Amino acid sequence: MKSLIMTLGLAAAAGLSQADVLYSNGPVVNAEGRSIRQTSDAFFGFGAQAKSGNAVAEDFTVTGEGWLLDSIDFFSFQNNATAFTLQTVSWSLMAGDLNTGTRVASGTAGLANGGQVGYRVQHNALNNTVRPIYRVVADIDDVQLSAGSYWLSWSMTGSLSSGPWIPPTADGAVGNAMQSGAGGSFVQILDNGDGVSLPFGLNGSVVTAVPEPASVLLMLVGGLAVAGAARRGSRKT
């Protein structure tokens, strides 16, 4: 009985659902595992090299009662990589304006290999394997975000001399991704005059409304009633 009461009470107090994918800004590659640079594109990817002070950023919106983040998925490549070469990520979450808003959380984390997802290729060289794109996962200390607009910025390290580079989303969506060069202010990324969108993912739990004390009490009473009925039933077997 004590365990039932504790379980109900903890679930109500936490107000969280099971960990899940909260947000995905993709797709990273198409059905054939390719991120294709079209003739109208000027770049294969955008620099996020921490050693040079370069970083990229994307915005997202938290809905409902809020989110509890516990990990972030990034997607990147280094030219001529024949194995996993990505090492660390420095990330930051800003509320409001990217350059002048409020920093909510930040950190540096080692990158876990989430697997190769495909290749960044030229439209007329679809089988080129010079730029393998990897999903990399950064476990972070839990960060709770209330509903609102945020920016995620990040820079990375890798063991090769070229990159890390961040590919645009494979659907060629026009977006408002930003980039900082050599530690300067963030400005919008333009590829042949158009804004771009960068892939990333946020993982964690959705925060749900915490019941009023009276509702919690009803939950506990209901649990007691169910448990009592089950006990009486067991005596009749």
KOLTI-587377 format. One line per 10 residues: number of its first residue (from 0); their letters; for each residue z, y, x of N, C-alpha, C, O. Coordinates in Angstrom, 1 decimal. Example, Ala and Ser with C-alpha at 12.3 -4.5 7.8 and 13.67 -1.06 7.14 Angstrom:
# residues 2
0) AS) 7.8:-5.7:13.2:7.8:-4.5:12.3:7.8:-3.3:13.2:8.5:-3.3:14.2 ~ 7.1:-2.2:12.8:7.1:-1.1:13.7:7.9:0.0:12.9:8.0:1.1:13.4 $
This chain:
# residues 237
0) MKSLIMTLGL) 0.0:-1.2:0.8:0.0:0.0:0.0:0.0:1.3:0.9:-0.7:2.2:0.6 ~ 0.8:1.2:1.9:0.9:2.4:2.8:-0.5:2.7:3.4:-0.9:3.8:3.6 ~ -1.2:1.6:3.8:-2.5:1.8:4.4:-3.5:2.5:3.5:-4.3:3.3:3.9 ~ -3.4:2.1:2.2:-4.3:2.6:1.2:-4.0:4.1:1.0:-4.9:4.9:1.0 ~ -2.7:4.5:0.9:-2.4:5.9:0.8:-2.8:6.7:2.0:-3.3:7.8:1.8 ~ -2.6:6.2:3.2:-3.0:6.9:4.4:-4.5:7.1:4.4:-5.0:8.2:4.8 ~ -5.3:6.1:4.1:-6.7:6.2:4.1:-7.2:7.2:3.1:-8.1:8.0:3.5 ~ -6.7:7.2:1.9:-7.1:8.2:1.0:-6.8:9.6:1.4:-7.6:10.6:1.3 ~ -5.5:9.8:1.9:-5.1:11.1:2.3:-5.9:11.6:3.5:-6.2:12.8:3.5 ~ -6.2:10.8:4.5:-6.9:11.2:5.7:-8.4:11.6:5.3:-8.9:12.6:5.8 $
10) AAAAGLSQAD) -9.0:10.8:4.4:-10.4:11.1:4.0:-10.4:12.4:3.3:-11.4:13.2:3.5 ~ -9.4:12.7:2.4:-9.4:13.9:1.7:-9.2:15.1:2.6:-9.9:16.2:2.5 ~ -8.3:14.9:3.5:-8.0:16.1:4.5:-9.1:16.4:5.4:-9.4:17.5:5.6 ~ -9.8:15.3:5.9:-10.9:15.6:6.8:-12.1:16.2:6.1:-12.7:17.1:6.7 ~ -12.5:15.8:4.9:-13.6:16.4:4.2:-14.9:16.2:4.9:-15.8:17.0:4.9 ~ -15.1:15.0:5.6:-16.3:14.7:6.3:-17.0:13.4:5.8:-16.3:12.5:5.4 ~ -18.3:13.4:5.9:-19.0:12.2:5.6:-19.4:11.5:6.9:-19.0:12.0:8.0 ~ -20.0:10.3:6.8:-20.3:9.5:8.0:-21.2:10.3:8.9:-22.1:11.0:8.5 ~ -21.1:10.1:10.3:-21.9:10.7:11.3:-23.4:10.4:11.0:-23.7:9.2:10.6 ~ -24.3:11.3:11.1:-25.7:11.1:10.8:-26.5:12.2:11.5:-26.0:13.1:12.2 $
20) VLYSNGPVVN) -27.9:12.1:11.3:-28.8:13.1:11.8:-28.7:14.3:10.8:-29.0:14.2:9.6 ~ -28.2:15.4:11.3:-28.1:16.6:10.5:-29.3:17.4:10.4:-29.6:18.0:9.3 ~ -30.1:17.5:11.5:-31.2:18.4:11.5:-32.2:17.9:12.6:-31.8:17.5:13.7 ~ -33.5:17.9:12.2:-34.5:17.5:13.2:-35.6:18.5:13.1:-36.3:18.7:12.1 ~ -35.9:19.1:14.3:-37.0:20.1:14.4:-38.2:19.5:15.1:-38.3:19.6:16.3 ~ -39.0:18.8:14.4:-40.1:18.0:14.9:-41.3:18.1:14.1:-41.4:19.0:13.3 ~ -42.2:17.2:14.3:-42.2:15.9:15.1:-42.5:16.2:16.6:-43.0:17.2:17.0 ~ -42.0:15.2:17.4:-42.2:15.3:18.8:-43.6:14.9:19.2:-44.3:15.5:20.0 ~ -44.0:13.7:18.7:-45.4:13.2:18.9:-46.0:12.7:17.6:-45.3:12.6:16.6 ~ -47.3:12.4:17.7:-47.9:11.9:16.5:-47.7:10.3:16.3:-47.0:9.8:17.1 $
30) AEGRSIRQTS) -48.4:9.7:15.4:-48.2:8.3:15.1:-48.7:7.4:16.3:-48.2:6.3:16.5 ~ -49.5:8.0:17.2:-50.0:7.3:18.4:-49.2:7.6:19.6:-49.5:7.2:20.7 ~ -48.1:8.3:19.4:-47.2:8.6:20.6:-47.8:9.7:21.4:-47.5:9.7:22.7 ~ -48.5:10.6:20.9:-49.2:11.7:21.7:-48.8:13.1:21.1:-48.7:13.3:19.9 ~ -48.5:14.0:22.1:-48.3:15.4:21.8:-49.5:16.0:22.4:-49.6:16.1:23.6 ~ -50.5:16.5:21.6:-51.8:16.9:22.1:-51.9:18.4:22.3:-51.7:19.2:21.3 ~ -52.3:18.8:23.5:-52.6:20.2:23.8:-54.1:20.4:23.3:-55.0:19.8:23.9 ~ -54.2:21.3:22.3:-55.6:21.6:21.8:-56.3:22.6:22.7:-55.7:23.2:23.5 ~ -57.6:22.8:22.4:-58.3:23.8:23.2:-57.8:25.2:23.0:-57.9:26.0:23.9 ~ -57.1:25.4:21.9:-56.6:26.8:21.7:-55.2:27.0:22.3:-54.7:28.1:22.3 $
40) DAFFGFGAQA) -54.6:25.9:22.9:-53.3:26.0:23.5:-53.5:26.4:25.0:-54.4:25.9:25.7 ~ -52.6:27.3:25.5:-52.7:27.7:26.9:-51.7:26.9:27.8:-51.9:26.8:29.0 ~ -50.7:26.2:27.1:-49.6:25.6:27.9:-49.4:24.1:27.5:-49.5:23.8:26.3 ~ -49.0:23.3:28.5:-48.5:22.0:28.2:-47.1:22.0:27.7:-46.7:21.2:26.9 ~ -46.3:22.9:28.3:-44.9:23.0:28.0:-44.3:24.3:28.4:-45.0:25.1:29.1 ~ -43.0:24.5:28.1:-42.4:25.7:28.4:-41.1:25.5:29.3:-40.3:24.6:29.0 ~ -41.0:26.3:30.3:-40.0:26.1:31.3:-38.6:26.3:30.8:-38.2:27.3:30.2 ~ -37.7:25.2:31.1:-36.3:25.3:30.8:-35.5:24.9:32.1:-34.5:24.2:32.0 ~ -36.0:25.3:33.3:-35.4:24.9:34.5:-34.1:25.7:34.8:-34.2:26.9:35.1 ~ -33.0:25.0:34.8:-31.7:25.7:35.0:-31.7:26.2:36.4:-31.1:27.3:36.6 $
50) KSGNAVAEDF) -32.3:25.6:37.4:-32.2:26.1:38.8:-32.9:27.4:39.0:-32.6:28.1:39.9 ~ -33.8:27.7:38.0:-34.6:29.0:38.1:-34.0:30.0:37.1:-34.6:31.1:37.0 ~ -33.0:29.6:36.4:-32.5:30.5:35.3:-33.3:30.6:34.1:-33.2:31.5:33.3 ~ -34.2:29.6:33.9:-35.0:29.6:32.7:-34.4:28.8:31.6:-33.7:27.8:31.8 ~ -34.6:29.2:30.3:-34.0:28.5:29.2:-34.9:28.8:28.0:-35.7:29.7:27.9 ~ -34.8:27.9:27.0:-35.6:28.0:25.7:-34.6:28.0:24.6:-33.4:27.6:24.8 ~ -35.0:28.4:23.4:-34.1:28.5:22.3:-34.9:28.3:21.0:-36.0:28.7:20.9 ~ -34.2:27.7:20.0:-34.7:27.6:18.7:-33.6:27.9:17.7:-32.4:27.8:18.0 ~ -34.0:28.3:16.5:-33.0:28.6:15.4:-32.9:27.5:14.4:-33.9:26.7:14.3 ~ -31.8:27.5:13.7:-31.6:26.5:12.6:-30.6:27.1:11.6:-29.9:28.1:11.9 $
60) TVTGEGWLLD) -30.6:26.5:10.4:-29.7:27.0:9.4:-28.8:25.9:8.9:-29.2:24.8:8.6 ~ -27.5:26.2:8.9:-26.5:25.2:8.4:-26.3:25.5:6.9:-26.1:26.6:6.4 ~ -26.3:24.4:6.1:-26.2:24.6:4.7:-24.9:23.9:4.2:-24.1:23.3:4.9 ~ -24.6:24.1:2.9:-23.5:23.5:2.2:-22.1:24.0:2.7:-22.0:25.2:3.0 ~ -21.2:23.1:2.9:-19.8:23.4:3.3:-19.8:23.5:4.9:-18.8:24.0:5.4 ~ -20.8:23.1:5.5:-20.8:23.2:7.0:-21.1:21.9:7.6:-21.2:20.8:7.0 ~ -21.3:21.9:9.0:-21.6:20.7:9.8:-20.5:20.6:10.9:-20.0:21.5:11.4 ~ -20.3:19.3:11.3:-19.5:19.0:12.5:-20.4:18.3:13.5:-20.8:17.1:13.3 ~ -20.8:19.0:14.5:-21.8:18.5:15.5:-21.0:17.7:16.6:-20.0:18.1:17.0 ~ -21.6:16.5:16.9:-21.0:15.7:18.0:-22.0:15.3:19.1:-21.6:14.9:20.2 $
70) SIDFFSFQNN) -23.3:15.6:18.9:-24.3:15.3:19.9:-25.6:16.1:19.6:-25.9:16.4:18.4 ~ -26.4:16.3:20.6:-27.7:17.0:20.5:-28.8:16.2:21.1:-28.6:15.7:22.3 ~ -29.9:16.1:20.5:-31.1:15.4:21.0:-32.1:16.5:21.6:-32.4:17.5:20.9 ~ -32.5:16.3:22.8:-33.5:17.2:23.4:-34.7:16.4:23.8:-34.6:15.1:23.9 ~ -35.9:17.0:24.0:-37.1:16.3:24.3:-37.8:17.1:25.4:-38.0:18.3:25.3 ~ -38.1:16.4:26.5:-38.6:17.1:27.7:-39.4:16.1:28.6:-39.4:14.9:28.4 ~ -40.2:16.7:29.5:-40.9:15.9:30.5:-40.9:16.6:31.8:-40.8:17.8:31.9 ~ -41.1:15.8:32.9:-41.4:16.3:34.2:-42.7:15.7:34.6:-42.9:14.5:34.5 ~ -43.5:16.5:35.2:-44.9:16.0:35.6:-44.7:14.9:36.7:-43.9:14.9:37.6 ~ -45.6:13.8:36.5:-45.7:12.7:37.4:-44.4:11.8:37.4:-44.2:11.1:38.4 $
80) ATAFTLQTVS) -43.6:11.9:36.4:-42.5:11.0:36.3:-42.9:9.6:36.0:-43.7:9.4:35.1 ~ -42.4:8.6:36.8:-42.7:7.2:36.5:-41.5:6.5:36.0:-41.5:5.3:35.7 ~ -40.3:7.2:35.8:-39.1:6.7:35.3:-38.3:7.9:34.7:-38.8:9.0:34.7 ~ -37.2:7.6:34.2:-36.3:8.6:33.6:-35.8:9.5:34.7:-35.1:9.0:35.6 ~ -36.0:10.8:34.7:-35.6:11.7:35.8:-34.8:12.9:35.3:-34.4:13.7:36.1 ~ -34.5:13.0:34.0:-33.8:14.2:33.5:-32.3:14.0:33.7:-31.8:12.8:33.5 ~ -31.5:15.0:34.1:-30.2:14.8:34.5:-29.1:15.5:33.7:-28.3:14.9:33.1 ~ -29.2:16.8:33.5:-28.1:17.6:32.8:-28.8:18.6:31.9:-29.9:19.0:32.1 ~ -28.0:19.1:30.9:-28.4:20.2:30.1:-27.2:21.2:29.9:-26.1:20.8:29.8 ~ -27.6:22.5:30.0:-26.6:23.5:29.7:-27.0:24.1:28.4:-28.2:24.6:28.2 $
90) WSLMAGDLNT) -26.2:24.1:27.4:-26.5:24.5:26.0:-25.6:25.6:25.5:-24.4:25.8:26.0 ~ -26.0:26.3:24.5:-25.2:27.3:23.9:-25.6:27.5:22.4:-26.8:27.4:22.1 ~ -24.6:27.7:21.6:-24.8:28.0:20.2:-24.4:29.4:19.9:-23.3:29.8:20.2 ~ -25.3:30.2:19.3:-25.1:31.6:19.0:-25.2:31.8:17.5:-26.2:31.3:16.8 ~ -24.3:32.5:16.9:-24.4:32.9:15.5:-25.0:34.3:15.4:-24.6:35.2:16.2 ~ -26.0:34.5:14.5:-26.6:35.8:14.4:-27.7:36.0:15.5:-28.4:35.0:15.7 ~ -27.9:37.2:16.0:-29.0:37.4:17.0:-28.8:36.6:18.3:-27.6:36.5:18.8 ~ -29.9:36.1:18.8:-29.8:35.2:20.0:-29.3:36.0:21.2:-28.5:35.4:22.0 ~ -29.7:37.2:21.4:-29.3:38.0:22.6:-27.9:38.8:22.4:-27.2:39.0:23.4 ~ -27.6:39.1:21.2:-26.4:40.0:21.0:-25.4:39.4:20.0:-24.4:40.1:19.7 $
100) GTRVASGTAG) -25.7:38.2:19.5:-24.8:37.6:18.5:-23.5:37.1:19.1:-23.1:37.4:20.2 ~ -22.8:36.3:18.3:-21.5:35.7:18.7:-21.7:34.3:19.3:-22.3:33.4:18.6 ~ -21.3:34.0:20.5:-21.3:32.7:21.0:-20.3:31.8:20.4:-19.1:32.1:20.4 ~ -20.7:30.8:19.7:-19.9:29.9:19.0:-19.3:28.8:19.9:-18.1:28.4:19.9 ~ -20.2:28.2:20.7:-19.8:27.1:21.7:-20.9:27.0:22.7:-22.0:27.4:22.6 ~ -20.5:26.4:23.9:-21.4:26.2:24.9:-20.9:25.1:25.9:-19.7:24.8:25.8 ~ -21.7:24.6:26.7:-21.2:23.6:27.6:-22.4:23.0:28.5:-23.5:23.4:28.3 ~ -22.0:22.2:29.4:-23.0:21.5:30.3:-22.6:20.0:30.2:-21.5:19.6:30.3 ~ -23.7:19.2:29.9:-23.4:17.8:29.7:-24.5:16.9:30.4:-25.6:17.4:30.6 ~ -24.1:15.7:30.8:-25.0:14.8:31.4:-25.9:14.3:30.3:-25.5:14.2:29.1 $
110) LANGGQVGYR) -27.1:13.9:30.6:-28.1:13.5:29.7:-28.3:12.0:29.7:-28.5:11.3:30.7 ~ -28.1:11.3:28.5:-28.3:9.9:28.4:-29.8:9.7:28.0:-30.4:10.4:27.2 ~ -30.4:8.6:28.5:-31.8:8.3:28.2:-31.9:7.7:26.8:-31.5:6.6:26.6 ~ -32.5:8.5:25.9:-32.8:8.0:24.6:-34.1:7.3:24.4:-34.4:6.9:23.3 ~ -34.8:7.1:25.5:-36.1:6.4:25.5:-37.3:7.3:25.6:-37.3:8.5:25.1 ~ -38.4:6.8:26.1:-39.6:7.5:26.2:-40.3:7.5:24.8:-40.4:6.4:24.2 ~ -40.7:8.7:24.3:-41.2:8.7:22.9:-42.8:8.8:22.9:-43.4:8.6:21.9 ~ -43.3:9.2:24.1:-44.8:9.3:24.2:-45.2:10.2:25.3:-44.5:10.3:26.3 ~ -46.4:10.8:25.2:-46.9:11.6:26.3:-47.4:13.0:25.8:-47.9:13.1:24.7 ~ -47.3:14.0:26.6:-48.0:15.3:26.4:-49.4:15.2:27.1:-49.4:15.0:28.3 $
120) VQHNALNNTV) -50.4:15.3:26.3:-51.8:15.1:26.8:-52.7:16.2:26.4:-52.5:17.0:25.5 ~ -53.9:16.2:27.1:-55.0:17.1:26.7:-55.8:16.5:25.7:-55.9:15.2:25.6 ~ -56.4:17.3:24.8:-57.2:16.7:23.7:-58.3:15.8:24.1:-58.7:14.9:23.4 ~ -58.8:16.0:25.3:-60.0:15.2:25.8:-59.5:14.2:26.9:-60.4:13.7:27.6 ~ -58.2:14.0:27.0:-57.7:13.0:27.9:-56.4:12.3:27.3:-55.3:12.4:27.8 ~ -56.7:11.7:26.2:-55.6:11.1:25.3:-54.8:10.0:26.0:-53.6:9.7:25.6 ~ -55.3:9.4:27.0:-54.7:8.3:27.7:-54.0:8.7:29.0:-53.5:7.8:29.7 ~ -53.9:10.0:29.2:-53.3:10.5:30.5:-51.8:10.2:30.4:-51.1:10.4:29.3 ~ -51.2:9.7:31.5:-49.8:9.4:31.5:-49.0:10.2:32.5:-47.9:9.8:32.9 ~ -49.5:11.4:32.8:-48.8:12.3:33.8:-47.5:12.9:33.3:-46.6:13.2:34.0 $
130) RPIYRVVADI) -47.5:13.1:31.9:-46.4:13.9:31.3:-45.6:13.0:30.3:-45.9:13.2:29.1 ~ -44.8:12.1:30.7:-44.1:11.3:29.7:-42.9:12.1:29.1:-42.1:12.7:29.8 ~ -42.9:12.1:27.8:-41.8:12.8:27.0:-40.7:11.9:26.7:-40.9:10.8:26.2 ~ -39.5:12.3:27.1:-38.3:11.5:26.8:-37.4:12.2:25.8:-37.3:13.4:25.8 ~ -36.7:11.4:25.0:-35.6:11.9:24.2:-34.4:11.7:25.0:-34.1:10.6:25.6 ~ -33.6:12.8:25.2:-32.4:12.8:25.9:-31.2:13.2:25.0:-31.4:14.1:24.2 ~ -30.1:12.6:25.2:-29.0:12.8:24.3:-27.8:13.4:25.0:-27.4:12.8:26.1 ~ -27.3:14.5:24.5:-26.1:15.1:25.1:-24.9:15.0:24.2:-24.9:15.6:23.1 ~ -23.9:14.2:24.6:-22.7:14.2:23.8:-21.9:15.5:24.1:-21.7:15.8:25.2 ~ -21.4:16.1:23.0:-20.7:17.3:23.2:-19.3:17.2:22.5:-19.1:16.4:21.6 $
140) DDVQLSAGSY) -18.4:18.1:22.9:-17.2:18.2:22.1:-17.5:18.7:20.7:-18.4:19.5:20.5 ~ -16.8:18.1:19.7:-17.1:18.4:18.3:-17.1:19.9:18.1:-16.2:20.6:18.5 ~ -18.1:20.4:17.4:-18.3:21.8:17.1:-18.5:21.9:15.6:-19.4:21.4:15.0 ~ -17.6:22.6:14.9:-17.7:22.8:13.4:-18.4:24.1:13.1:-18.0:25.2:13.6 ~ -19.5:24.1:12.4:-20.3:25.2:12.0:-20.2:25.5:10.5:-20.5:24.5:9.7 ~ -19.9:26.7:10.1:-19.9:27.0:8.7:-21.4:27.4:8.3:-22.2:27.5:9.2 ~ -21.6:27.5:7.0:-23.0:27.8:6.6:-23.5:29.1:7.2:-22.7:30.1:7.2 ~ -24.7:29.1:7.6:-25.3:30.3:8.2:-26.4:30.1:9.1:-26.8:28.9:9.3 ~ -26.9:31.1:9.8:-28.0:31.0:10.7:-27.5:31.0:12.2:-26.6:31.7:12.6 ~ -28.1:30.1:13.0:-27.7:29.9:14.4:-28.9:29.8:15.3:-30.0:29.5:14.8 $
150) WLSWSMTGSL) -28.6:30.0:16.6:-29.6:29.7:17.6:-29.0:28.7:18.6:-27.8:28.8:19.0 ~ -29.8:27.7:19.0:-29.5:26.8:20.1:-30.3:27.1:21.3:-31.6:27.1:21.1 ~ -29.7:27.4:22.4:-30.5:27.6:23.6:-30.1:26.5:24.6:-29.0:26.0:24.6 ~ -31.1:26.2:25.5:-30.8:25.2:26.5:-31.6:25.3:27.7:-32.8:25.8:27.7 ~ -31.1:24.8:28.9:-31.8:24.7:30.1:-31.4:23.3:30.7:-30.3:22.8:30.4 ~ -32.3:22.8:31.6:-32.1:21.4:32.0:-32.3:21.3:33.5:-32.9:22.1:34.2 ~ -31.8:20.2:34.1:-32.1:19.8:35.4:-32.7:18.4:35.4:-32.5:17.6:34.6 ~ -33.5:18.2:36.5:-34.2:16.9:36.7:-34.4:16.6:38.1:-34.2:17.6:39.0 ~ -34.7:15.4:38.5:-34.8:15.1:39.9:-36.1:15.4:40.5:-36.3:15.2:41.8 ~ -37.1:15.7:39.8:-38.4:16.0:40.3:-38.6:17.6:40.4:-37.9:18.3:39.9 $
160) SSGPWIPPTA) -39.7:18.0:41.2:-39.9:19.4:41.5:-40.5:20.1:40.3:-40.3:21.3:40.2 ~ -41.3:19.4:39.5:-42.0:20.1:38.3:-41.2:19.9:37.0:-41.0:18.7:36.6 ~ -40.8:21.0:36.4:-40.0:20.9:35.2:-38.5:21.0:35.4:-38.1:21.3:36.5 ~ -37.7:20.6:34.4:-38.1:20.1:33.1:-38.9:21.1:32.2:-38.6:22.3:32.2 ~ -39.9:20.6:31.5:-40.7:21.3:30.6:-40.4:20.8:29.2:-40.1:19.7:28.9 ~ -40.5:21.8:28.2:-40.2:21.4:26.8:-41.6:21.5:26.1:-42.2:22.6:26.0 ~ -42.0:20.4:25.5:-43.3:20.5:24.7:-43.1:21.2:23.4:-42.0:21.2:22.8 ~ -44.2:21.7:22.8:-44.1:22.2:21.4:-44.1:21.0:20.5:-44.4:19.9:20.9 ~ -43.7:21.3:19.2:-43.8:20.2:18.2:-45.2:19.7:18.1:-46.2:20.5:18.2 ~ -45.4:18.4:17.8:-46.7:17.8:17.8:-47.6:18.3:16.6:-48.8:18.1:16.7 $
170) DGAVGNAMQS) -47.0:18.9:15.6:-47.8:19.3:14.5:-48.4:20.7:14.7:-49.1:21.2:13.8 ~ -48.1:21.3:15.8:-48.7:22.6:16.1:-48.2:23.7:15.2:-48.9:24.7:15.1 ~ -47.0:23.5:14.7:-46.4:24.5:13.8:-46.2:25.9:14.5:-45.8:25.9:15.6 ~ -46.5:26.9:13.8:-46.3:28.3:14.3:-44.8:28.6:14.0:-44.3:28.5:12.8 ~ -44.0:28.9:15.0:-42.6:29.1:14.9:-42.2:30.4:15.6:-43.0:31.2:16.0 ~ -40.9:30.5:15.8:-40.3:31.6:16.5:-39.4:31.2:17.7:-38.4:31.9:18.0 ~ -39.8:30.1:18.4:-39.0:29.7:19.6:-39.0:30.8:20.6:-39.9:31.6:20.7 ~ -37.9:30.9:21.4:-37.7:31.9:22.4:-37.6:31.3:23.8:-37.3:30.1:23.9 ~ -37.7:32.2:24.8:-37.6:31.8:26.2:-36.9:32.9:27.0:-37.2:34.1:26.8 ~ -36.1:32.5:27.9:-35.5:33.4:28.9:-35.9:33.0:30.2:-35.8:31.9:30.6 $
180) GAGGSFVQIL) -36.4:34.0:31.0:-36.9:33.8:32.4:-36.0:34.4:33.4:-35.6:35.5:33.3 ~ -35.5:33.6:34.3:-34.7:34.0:35.4:-33.4:34.7:34.9:-33.0:35.7:35.5 ~ -32.9:34.2:33.8:-31.6:34.7:33.3:-31.8:36.0:32.5:-30.7:36.6:32.1 ~ -33.0:36.4:32.2:-33.2:37.6:31.4:-33.0:37.4:29.9:-32.6:36.4:29.5 ~ -33.3:38.5:29.1:-33.2:38.4:27.7:-34.2:37.4:27.1:-35.2:37.2:27.7 ~ -33.8:36.8:26.0:-34.7:35.9:25.3:-35.8:36.7:24.6:-35.5:37.7:23.9 ~ -37.1:36.3:24.7:-38.2:36.9:24.0:-39.0:35.7:23.4:-38.9:34.6:23.8 ~ -39.8:36.1:22.4:-40.5:35.0:21.6:-41.6:34.4:22.5:-42.3:35.1:23.3 ~ -41.7:33.1:22.4:-42.8:32.4:23.2:-44.1:32.5:22.4:-44.1:32.3:21.2 ~ -45.1:32.9:23.1:-46.4:33.0:22.5:-47.4:32.1:23.2:-47.5:32.2:24.5 $
190) DNGDGVSLPF) -48.2:31.3:22.5:-49.2:30.5:23.1:-50.5:30.9:22.5:-50.8:30.6:21.4 ~ -51.3:31.6:23.3:-52.6:32.2:22.9:-52.4:33.1:21.6:-53.2:33.1:20.7 ~ -51.3:33.8:21.7:-51.0:34.8:20.6:-50.2:34.3:19.5:-49.7:35.1:18.6 ~ -49.9:33.0:19.4:-49.2:32.4:18.3:-47.8:31.9:18.7:-47.6:31.5:19.8 ~ -46.8:32.1:17.8:-45.5:31.6:18.1:-45.5:30.0:18.1:-46.4:29.4:17.5 ~ -44.5:29.4:18.7:-44.4:28.0:18.7:-43.1:27.5:18.2:-42.2:28.3:18.1 ~ -43.1:26.2:17.9:-41.8:25.5:17.5:-41.5:24.4:18.5:-42.4:23.7:18.9 ~ -40.2:24.3:18.9:-39.8:23.3:19.9:-39.0:22.2:19.2:-38.1:22.5:18.3 ~ -39.2:21.0:19.6:-38.4:19.9:19.0:-37.0:19.7:19.5:-36.7:19.9:20.7 ~ -36.0:19.5:18.7:-34.7:19.1:19.0:-34.0:18.5:17.8:-34.6:18.5:16.7 $
200) GLNGSVVTAV) -32.8:17.9:18.0:-32.1:17.3:16.9:-30.6:17.5:17.0:-30.1:17.6:18.1 ~ -30.0:17.6:15.8:-28.5:17.8:15.8:-27.9:16.6:15.0:-28.4:16.2:14.0 ~ -26.9:16.1:15.6:-26.2:14.9:15.0:-24.7:15.2:14.8:-24.1:15.9:15.5 ~ -24.2:14.6:13.7:-22.8:14.7:13.4:-22.5:14.4:12.0:-23.0:13.4:11.4 ~ -21.6:15.2:11.4:-21.2:14.9:10.0:-21.3:16.1:9.1:-21.2:17.3:9.6 ~ -21.6:15.9:7.9:-21.6:17.0:6.9:-20.2:17.2:6.4:-19.5:16.3:6.0 ~ -19.8:18.5:6.4:-18.4:18.8:5.9:-18.5:18.9:4.4:-19.4:19.6:3.9 ~ -17.6:18.3:3.7:-17.6:18.3:2.2:-16.4:19.1:1.8:-15.5:19.3:2.5 ~ -16.5:19.6:0.5:-15.4:20.4:0.0:-14.1:19.6:0.0:-14.1:18.4:-0.5 ~ -13.0:20.1:0.4:-11.7:19.5:0.4:-11.1:19.6:-1.0:-11.0:20.7:-1.5 $
210) PEPASVLLML) -10.7:18.4:-1.6:-10.1:18.5:-2.9:-8.9:19.3:-3.0:-8.1:19.4:-2.0 ~ -8.6:19.9:-4.2:-7.3:20.6:-4.4:-6.2:19.6:-4.3:-6.4:18.4:-4.6 ~ -5.0:20.0:-4.0:-3.8:19.1:-4.0:-3.7:18.2:-5.2:-3.4:17.0:-5.1 ~ -3.9:18.8:-6.4:-3.8:18.0:-7.6:-4.8:16.9:-7.6:-4.5:15.8:-8.1 ~ -6.0:17.1:-7.1:-7.1:16.1:-7.1:-6.7:15.0:-6.1:-6.9:13.8:-6.4 ~ -6.1:15.4:-5.0:-5.7:14.4:-4.0:-4.6:13.5:-4.6:-4.6:12.3:-4.4 ~ -3.7:14.1:-5.4:-2.6:13.3:-6.0:-3.2:12.3:-7.0:-2.8:11.2:-7.1 ~ -4.2:12.7:-7.8:-4.9:11.8:-8.7:-5.5:10.7:-8.0:-5.5:9.5:-8.5 ~ -6.2:11.0:-6.9:-6.8:9.9:-6.1:-5.7:8.9:-5.6:-6.0:7.7:-5.7 ~ -4.6:9.4:-5.2:-3.5:8.5:-4.7:-3.0:7.7:-5.9:-2.8:6.5:-5.7 $
220) VGGLAVAGAA) -2.8:8.3:-7.0:-2.2:7.6:-8.2:-3.2:6.5:-8.6:-2.9:5.4:-9.0 ~ -4.5:6.9:-8.6:-5.5:5.9:-9.0:-5.6:4.8:-8.1:-5.7:3.6:-8.5 ~ -5.4:5.0:-6.7:-5.4:4.0:-5.8:-4.2:3.1:-6.0:-4.3:1.8:-5.9 ~ -3.0:3.6:-6.3:-1.8:2.8:-6.6:-2.1:2.0:-7.8:-1.7:0.8:-7.8 ~ -2.7:2.5:-8.9:-3.0:1.7:-10.1:-3.9:0.6:-9.8:-3.6:-0.6:-10.3 ~ -4.9:0.8:-9.0:-5.8:-0.3:-8.7:-5.1:-1.4:-7.9:-5.3:-2.6:-8.1 ~ -4.3:-0.9:-6.9:-3.6:-1.9:-6.1:-2.6:-2.7:-6.9:-2.5:-3.9:-6.7 ~ -1.9:-2.0:-7.9:-1.0:-2.7:-8.7:-1.6:-3.7:-9.6:-1.1:-4.8:-9.8 ~ -2.8:-3.4:-10.2:-3.5:-4.3:-11.0:-4.0:-5.5:-10.2:-3.9:-6.7:-10.7 ~ -4.4:-5.3:-9.0:-4.9:-6.4:-8.1:-3.7:-7.3:-7.8:-3.8:-8.5:-7.8 $
230) RRGSRKT) -2.5:-6.7:-7.6:-1.3:-7.6:-7.3:-0.9:-8.4:-8.5:-0.6:-9.6:-8.4 ~ -0.9:-7.8:-9.7:-0.6:-8.5:-10.9:-1.6:-9.7:-11.1:-1.2:-10.8:-11.6 ~ -2.9:-9.4:-10.9:-3.9:-10.4:-11.1:-3.7:-11.6:-10.1:-3.9:-12.7:-10.5 ~ -3.2:-11.3:-8.9:-3.1:-12.3:-7.9:-1.9:-13.3:-8.3:-1.9:-14.4:-7.9 ~ -1.0:-12.7:-9.1:0.2:-13.6:-9.5:-0.2:-14.6:-10.6:0.5:-15.5:-10.8 ~ -1.3:-14.3:-11.3:-1.8:-15.2:-12.4:-2.7:-16.3:-11.9:-3.1:-17.1:-12.7 ~ -3.0:-16.3:-10.6:-4.0:-17.3:-10.2:-3.3:-18.6:-10.0:-4.0:-19.6:-9.5 $
